[in-house]
Amino acid sequence: MEKFGFSFSLSRLLGIAQAKQKFARSTGIPTTKSGLERKIGRSILNLLFKK
């Protein structure tokens, strides 16, 4: 299957991606699994080492 330089995303079409992005920016809480894991990990390390 060939790629033509574009992709389709239903969540972008419905505005879900933009809503999640606005929420994450305004609250400081990431909406992706990896982002949330990074934030929790950083918080735990900061608690342990008292930066």
Backbone as CSV, one residue per row, in Angstrom:
resi,resn,N_x,N_y,N_z,CA_x,CA_y,CA_z,C_x,C_y,C_z
1,MET,0.841,-1.187,0.000,0.000,0.000,0.000,0.879,1.240,0.000
2,GLU,0.588,2.144,-0.880,1.382,3.362,-0.996,0.851,4.444,-0.070
3,LYS,1.768,5.276,0.377,1.389,6.439,1.185,1.404,7.662,0.270
4,PHE,0.451,8.539,0.446,0.341,9.712,-0.403,0.670,11.006,0.321
5,GLY,1.263,10.922,1.502,1.674,12.122,2.206,0.617,12.729,3.104
6,PHE,-0.467,12.033,3.333,-1.479,12.536,4.254,-2.079,11.367,5.013
7,SER,-2.663,11.671,6.147,-3.321,10.626,6.927,-4.633,11.182,7.451
8,PHE,-5.520,10.284,7.796,-6.832,10.673,8.277,-6.939,10.326,9.751
9,SER,-7.438,11.260,10.540,-7.628,11.006,11.956,-9.022,11.475,12.351
10,LEU,-9.810,10.540,12.831,-11.180,10.862,13.234,-11.179,11.806,14.435
11,SER,-10.250,11.608,15.374,-10.232,12.472,16.558,-9.873,13.912,16.185
12,ARG,-9.002,14.082,15.182,-8.694,15.447,14.730,-9.897,16.062,14.028
13,LEU,-10.594,15.257,13.255,-11.766,15.744,12.532,-12.850,16.208,13.494
14,LEU,-13.050,15.462,14.567,-14.103,15.791,15.529,-13.670,16.850,16.547
15,GLY,-12.399,17.211,16.532,-11.914,18.226,17.458,-11.489,17.674,18.806
16,ILE,-11.443,16.351,18.923,-11.066,15.736,20.198,-9.599,16.015,20.506
17,ALA,-8.753,15.914,19.497,-7.319,16.139,19.694,-7.054,17.555,20.200
18,GLN,-7.731,18.530,19.636,-7.542,19.921,20.054,-8.071,20.150,21.469
19,ALA,-9.189,19.533,21.796,-9.760,19.688,23.138,-8.821,19.091,24.190
20,LYS,-8.254,17.920,23.896,-7.317,17.290,24.824,-6.070,18.162,24.994
21,GLN,-5.606,18.742,23.900,-4.428,19.603,23.945,-4.694,20.855,24.786
22,LYS,-5.859,21.471,24.615,-6.210,22.653,25.411,-6.305,22.307,26.890
23,PHE,-6.908,21.153,27.201,-7.032,20.710,28.582,-5.651,20.499,29.203
24,ALA,-4.778,19.828,28.474,-3.440,19.526,28.986,-2.651,20.815,29.228
25,ARG,-2.766,21.762,28.341,-2.029,23.023,28.503,-2.566,23.856,29.665
26,SER,-3.874,23.883,29.820,-4.449,24.733,30.863,-4.279,24.141,32.256
27,THR,-4.317,22.816,32.390,-4.226,22.196,33.705,-2.820,21.726,34.056
28,GLY,-1.981,21.512,33.044,-0.647,20.984,33.291,-0.644,19.477,33.463
29,ILE,-1.784,18.827,33.179,-1.893,17.373,33.288,-1.846,16.780,31.882
30,PRO,-0.834,15.966,31.585,-0.746,15.375,30.246,-1.898,14.406,29.979
31,THR,-2.328,14.316,28.724,-3.437,13.428,28.383,-2.953,12.150,27.707
32,THR,-1.645,12.031,27.453,-1.129,10.801,26.862,-0.582,9.908,27.961
33,LYS,-0.551,8.621,27.699,-0.061,7.662,28.685,1.414,7.931,28.999
34,SER,2.225,8.135,27.967,3.656,8.354,28.196,3.903,9.679,28.914
35,GLY,3.136,10.701,28.579,3.288,11.992,29.245,2.938,11.915,30.717
36,LEU,1.883,11.192,31.019,1.468,11.023,32.412,2.509,10.226,33.198
37,GLU,3.055,9.170,32.577,4.097,8.374,33.230,5.336,9.214,33.512
38,ARG,5.724,10.060,32.553,6.890,10.939,32.747,6.649,11.896,33.898
39,LYS,5.463,12.486,33.945,5.155,13.459,34.991,5.147,12.802,36.376
40,ILE,4.549,11.621,36.482,4.510,10.914,37.766,5.917,10.509,38.187
41,GLY,6.693,9.986,37.249,8.069,9.579,37.549,8.918,10.745,38.023
42,ARG,8.778,11.885,37.375,9.536,13.078,37.761,9.123,13.537,39.156
43,SER,7.830,13.467,39.456,7.341,13.874,40.775,7.903,12.973,41.872
44,ILE,7.930,11.676,41.604,8.473,10.735,42.593,9.957,10.990,42.820
45,LEU,10.696,11.194,41.756,12.135,11.471,41.896,12.367,12.769,42.657
46,ASN,11.554,13.769,42.385,11.695,15.036,43.107,11.408,14.859,44.595
47,LEU,10.438,14.030,44.938,10.140,13.764,46.335,11.304,13.036,47.021
48,LEU,11.884,12.076,46.310,12.976,11.281,46.881,14.255,12.094,47.078
49,PHE,14.572,12.939,46.101,15.830,13.653,46.123,15.715,15.117,46.519
50,LYS,14.503,15.587,46.789,14.253,16.968,47.256,15.033,18.002,46.451
51,LYS,14.704,18.117,45.190,15.410,19.075,44.326,15.316,20.475,44.826
